[in-house]
Amino acid sequence: MIPKEIKVQCACLLLTSSYSINHLLR
């Protein structure tokens, strides 16, 4: 089982990385 904190951290990381990639592409 994956702890909730790690799930949240991973989600935040994915969100910020996808956001920065979109920002770089524009």
mmCIF file of the N, C-alpha and C atoms, coordinates in Angstrom:
data_MODEL
# 
_entry.id   MODEL 
# 
loop_
_atom_site.group_PDB 
_atom_site.id 
_atom_site.type_symbol 
_atom_site.label_atom_id 
_atom_site.label_alt_id 
_atom_site.label_comp_id 
_atom_site.label_asym_id 
_atom_site.label_entity_id 
_atom_site.label_seq_id 
_atom_site.pdbx_PDB_ins_code 
_atom_site.Cartn_x 
_atom_site.Cartn_y 
_atom_site.Cartn_z 
_atom_site.occupancy 
_atom_site.B_iso_or_equiv 
_atom_site.pdbx_formal_charge 
_atom_site.auth_seq_id 
_atom_site.auth_comp_id 
_atom_site.auth_asym_id 
_atom_site.auth_atom_id 
_atom_site.pdbx_PDB_model_num 
ATOM 1  N N  . MET A 1 1  ? 0.848  -1.211 0.000   1.00 0.00 ? 1  MET A N  1 
ATOM 2  C CA . MET A 1 1  ? 0.000  0.000  0.000   1.00 0.00 ? 1  MET A CA 1 
ATOM 3  C C  . MET A 1 1  ? 0.878  1.254  0.000   1.00 0.00 ? 1  MET A C  1 
ATOM 4  N N  . ILE A 1 2  ? 0.494  2.204  -0.833  1.00 0.00 ? 2  ILE A N  1 
ATOM 5  C CA . ILE A 1 2  ? 1.252  3.455  -0.905  1.00 0.00 ? 2  ILE A CA 1 
ATOM 6  C C  . ILE A 1 2  ? 0.638  4.483  0.050   1.00 0.00 ? 2  ILE A C  1 
ATOM 7  N N  . PRO A 1 3  ? 1.450  5.083  0.914   1.00 0.00 ? 3  PRO A N  1 
ATOM 8  C CA . PRO A 1 3  ? 0.953  6.106  1.844   1.00 0.00 ? 3  PRO A CA 1 
ATOM 9  C C  . PRO A 1 3  ? 0.329  7.281  1.110   1.00 0.00 ? 3  PRO A C  1 
ATOM 10 N N  . LYS A 1 4  ? -0.631 7.912  1.750   1.00 0.00 ? 4  LYS A N  1 
ATOM 11 C CA . LYS A 1 4  ? -1.357 9.031  1.139   1.00 0.00 ? 4  LYS A CA 1 
ATOM 12 C C  . LYS A 1 4  ? -0.412 10.189 0.808   1.00 0.00 ? 4  LYS A C  1 
ATOM 13 N N  . GLU A 1 5  ? 0.552  10.443 1.701   1.00 0.00 ? 5  GLU A N  1 
ATOM 14 C CA . GLU A 1 5  ? 1.476  11.563 1.488   1.00 0.00 ? 5  GLU A CA 1 
ATOM 15 C C  . GLU A 1 5  ? 2.269  11.400 0.197   1.00 0.00 ? 5  GLU A C  1 
ATOM 16 N N  . ILE A 1 6  ? 2.707  10.161 -0.071  1.00 0.00 ? 6  ILE A N  1 
ATOM 17 C CA . ILE A 1 6  ? 3.488  9.906  -1.288  1.00 0.00 ? 6  ILE A CA 1 
ATOM 18 C C  . ILE A 1 6  ? 2.612  10.094 -2.523  1.00 0.00 ? 6  ILE A C  1 
ATOM 19 N N  . LYS A 1 7  ? 1.351  9.655  -2.433  1.00 0.00 ? 7  LYS A N  1 
ATOM 20 C CA . LYS A 1 7  ? 0.421  9.836  -3.552  1.00 0.00 ? 7  LYS A CA 1 
ATOM 21 C C  . LYS A 1 7  ? 0.224  11.315 -3.856  1.00 0.00 ? 7  LYS A C  1 
ATOM 22 N N  . VAL A 1 8  ? 0.029  12.106 -2.808  1.00 0.00 ? 8  VAL A N  1 
ATOM 23 C CA . VAL A 1 8  ? -0.172 13.551 -2.971  1.00 0.00 ? 8  VAL A CA 1 
ATOM 24 C C  . VAL A 1 8  ? 1.074  14.198 -3.553  1.00 0.00 ? 8  VAL A C  1 
ATOM 25 N N  . GLN A 1 9  ? 2.242  13.786 -3.045  1.00 0.00 ? 9  GLN A N  1 
ATOM 26 C CA . GLN A 1 9  ? 3.508  14.340 -3.526  1.00 0.00 ? 9  GLN A CA 1 
ATOM 27 C C  . GLN A 1 9  ? 3.720  14.012 -4.998  1.00 0.00 ? 9  GLN A C  1 
ATOM 28 N N  . CYS A 1 10 ? 3.389  12.775 -5.371  1.00 0.00 ? 10 CYS A N  1 
ATOM 29 C CA . CYS A 1 10 ? 3.542  12.345 -6.756  1.00 0.00 ? 10 CYS A CA 1 
ATOM 30 C C  . CYS A 1 10 ? 2.588  13.127 -7.657  1.00 0.00 ? 10 CYS A C  1 
ATOM 31 N N  . ALA A 1 11 ? 1.355  13.326 -7.180  1.00 0.00 ? 11 ALA A N  1 
ATOM 32 C CA . ALA A 1 11 ? 0.359  14.069 -7.948  1.00 0.00 ? 11 ALA A CA 1 
ATOM 33 C C  . ALA A 1 11 ? 0.820  15.511 -8.147  1.00 0.00 ? 11 ALA A C  1 
ATOM 34 N N  . CYS A 1 12 ? 1.356  16.105 -7.091  1.00 0.00 ? 12 CYS A N  1 
ATOM 35 C CA . CYS A 1 12 ? 1.857  17.482 -7.184  1.00 0.00 ? 12 CYS A CA 1 
ATOM 36 C C  . CYS A 1 12 ? 3.014  17.560 -8.171  1.00 0.00 ? 12 CYS A C  1 
ATOM 37 N N  . LEU A 1 13 ? 3.891  16.565 -8.125  1.00 0.00 ? 13 LEU A N  1 
ATOM 38 C CA . LEU A 1 13 ? 5.046  16.537 -9.020  1.00 0.00 ? 13 LEU A CA 1 
ATOM 39 C C  . LEU A 1 13 ? 4.604  16.427 -10.474 1.00 0.00 ? 13 LEU A C  1 
ATOM 40 N N  . LEU A 1 14 ? 3.648  15.531 -10.735 1.00 0.00 ? 14 LEU A N  1 
ATOM 41 C CA . LEU A 1 14 ? 3.133  15.367 -12.092 1.00 0.00 ? 14 LEU A CA 1 
ATOM 42 C C  . LEU A 1 14 ? 2.471  16.652 -12.574 1.00 0.00 ? 14 LEU A C  1 
ATOM 43 N N  . LEU A 1 15 ? 1.708  17.286 -11.688 1.00 0.00 ? 15 LEU A N  1 
ATOM 44 C CA . LEU A 1 15 ? 0.990  18.507 -12.040 1.00 0.00 ? 15 LEU A CA 1 
ATOM 45 C C  . LEU A 1 15 ? 1.972  19.623 -12.397 1.00 0.00 ? 15 LEU A C  1 
ATOM 46 N N  . THR A 1 16 ? 2.977  19.812 -11.552 1.00 0.00 ? 16 THR A N  1 
ATOM 47 C CA . THR A 1 16 ? 3.949  20.881 -11.796 1.00 0.00 ? 16 THR A CA 1 
ATOM 48 C C  . THR A 1 16 ? 4.801  20.600 -13.026 1.00 0.00 ? 16 THR A C  1 
ATOM 49 N N  . SER A 1 17 ? 5.171  19.333 -13.233 1.00 0.00 ? 17 SER A N  1 
ATOM 50 C CA . SER A 1 17 ? 5.995  18.988 -14.397 1.00 0.00 ? 17 SER A CA 1 
ATOM 51 C C  . SER A 1 17 ? 5.221  19.193 -15.690 1.00 0.00 ? 17 SER A C  1 
ATOM 52 N N  . SER A 1 18 ? 3.961  18.752 -15.717 1.00 0.00 ? 18 SER A N  1 
ATOM 53 C CA . SER A 1 18 ? 3.134  18.927 -16.918 1.00 0.00 ? 18 SER A CA 1 
ATOM 54 C C  . SER A 1 18 ? 2.884  20.415 -17.174 1.00 0.00 ? 18 SER A C  1 
ATOM 55 N N  . TYR A 1 19 ? 2.705  21.183 -16.089 1.00 0.00 ? 19 TYR A N  1 
ATOM 56 C CA . TYR A 1 19 ? 2.478  22.620 -16.223 1.00 0.00 ? 19 TYR A CA 1 
ATOM 57 C C  . TYR A 1 19 ? 3.714  23.310 -16.799 1.00 0.00 ? 19 TYR A C  1 
ATOM 58 N N  . SER A 1 20 ? 4.893  22.953 -16.284 1.00 0.00 ? 20 SER A N  1 
ATOM 59 C CA . SER A 1 20 ? 6.136  23.564 -16.767 1.00 0.00 ? 20 SER A CA 1 
ATOM 60 C C  . SER A 1 20 ? 6.416  23.167 -18.214 1.00 0.00 ? 20 SER A C  1 
ATOM 61 N N  . ILE A 1 21 ? 6.097  21.922 -18.579 1.00 0.00 ? 21 ILE A N  1 
ATOM 62 C CA . ILE A 1 21 ? 6.285  21.469 -19.968 1.00 0.00 ? 21 ILE A CA 1 
ATOM 63 C C  . ILE A 1 21 ? 5.378  22.273 -20.901 1.00 0.00 ? 21 ILE A C  1 
ATOM 64 N N  . ASN A 1 22 ? 4.126  22.451 -20.506 1.00 0.00 ? 22 ASN A N  1 
ATOM 65 C CA . ASN A 1 22 ? 3.193  23.240 -21.312 1.00 0.00 ? 22 ASN A CA 1 
ATOM 66 C C  . ASN A 1 22 ? 3.683  24.682 -21.427 1.00 0.00 ? 22 ASN A C  1 
ATOM 67 N N  . HIS A 1 23 ? 4.239  25.213 -20.342 1.00 0.00 ? 23 HIS A N  1 
ATOM 68 C CA . HIS A 1 23 ? 4.742  26.585 -20.332 1.00 0.00 ? 23 HIS A CA 1 
ATOM 69 C C  . HIS A 1 23 ? 5.944  26.717 -21.269 1.00 0.00 ? 23 HIS A C  1 
ATOM 70 N N  . LEU A 1 24 ? 6.790  25.682 -21.298 1.00 0.00 ? 24 LEU A N  1 
ATOM 71 C CA . LEU A 1 24 ? 7.974  25.710 -22.163 1.00 0.00 ? 24 LEU A CA 1 
ATOM 72 C C  . LEU A 1 24 ? 7.593  25.581 -23.635 1.00 0.00 ? 24 LEU A C  1 
ATOM 73 N N  . LEU A 1 25 ? 6.551  24.799 -23.913 1.00 0.00 ? 25 LEU A N  1 
ATOM 74 C CA . LEU A 1 25 ? 6.144  24.576 -25.301 1.00 0.00 ? 25 LEU A CA 1 
ATOM 75 C C  . LEU A 1 25 ? 5.538  25.834 -25.932 1.00 0.00 ? 25 LEU A C  1 
ATOM 76 N N  . ARG A 1 26 ? 4.949  26.698 -25.101 1.00 0.00 ? 26 ARG A N  1 
ATOM 77 C CA . ARG A 1 26 ? 4.296  27.889 -25.655 1.00 0.00 ? 26 ARG A CA 1 
ATOM 78 C C  . ARG A 1 26 ? 5.298  28.957 -26.054 1.00 0.00 ? 26 ARG A C  1 
# 
